Amino acid sequence: MPTPLDRATNLRAPFFAFAAIVTGVAAWSIWGGDIFPSQDPTGDPENWTHEECSRWLRNRNLHPSPLATTAELLERVKANMRAPR
């Protein structure tokens, strides 16, 4: 006479659910959580906050210093922006 545990191990749905969870965790760790990239700030950089300047630089792998002032970050942002056509 099979026990509830025996019946649960013979079902395919729990196996596939577990496999889906493992696959999802593996994909998340491989992509580093950047499945949905963060939005770049828009508009005039003169009006950006300290966090927006840091995010803009970080998105371009320009490694902003955590000790930098907003004016220093703004200077780096302007230096690395593309020239208007």
ChimeraX attribute file (.defattr): number of C-alpha atoms within 10 A of each C-alpha:
attribute: neighborCount
match mode: 1-to-1
recipient: residues
	/A:1	4
	/A:2	7
	/A:3	7
	/A:4	8
	/A:5	8
	/A:6	10
	/A:7	9
	/A:8	13
	/A:9	11
	/A:10	10
	/A:11	10
	/A:12	9
	/A:13	11
	/A:14	12
	/A:15	13
	/A:16	11
	/A:17	11
	/A:18	11
	/A:19	12
	/A:20	12
	/A:21	12
	/A:22	12
	/A:23	12
	/A:24	12
	/A:25	11
	/A:26	12
	/A:27	13
	/A:28	13
	/A:29	11
	/A:30	11
	/A:31	9
	/A:32	9
	/A:33	10
	/A:34	10
	/A:35	10
	/A:36	6
	/A:37	8
	/A:38	10
	/A:39	10
	/A:40	12
	/A:41	14
	/A:42	10
	/A:43	8
	/A:44	7
	/A:45	16
	/A:46	13
	/A:47	11
	/A:48	16
	/A:49	14
	/A:50	15
	/A:51	12
	/A:52	19
	/A:53	25
	/A:54	22
	/A:55	19
	/A:56	22
	/A:57	20
	/A:58	13
	/A:59	13
	/A:60	9
	/A:61	9
	/A:62	14
	/A:63	12
	/A:64	17
	/A:65	12
	/A:66	8
	/A:67	8
	/A:68	12
	/A:69	11
	/A:70	17
	/A:71	12
	/A:72	14
	/A:73	23
	/A:74	22
	/A:75	14
	/A:76	16
	/A:77	19
	/A:78	13
	/A:79	10
	/A:80	12
	/A:81	9
	/A:82	8
	/A:83	7
	/A:84	4
	/A:85	3
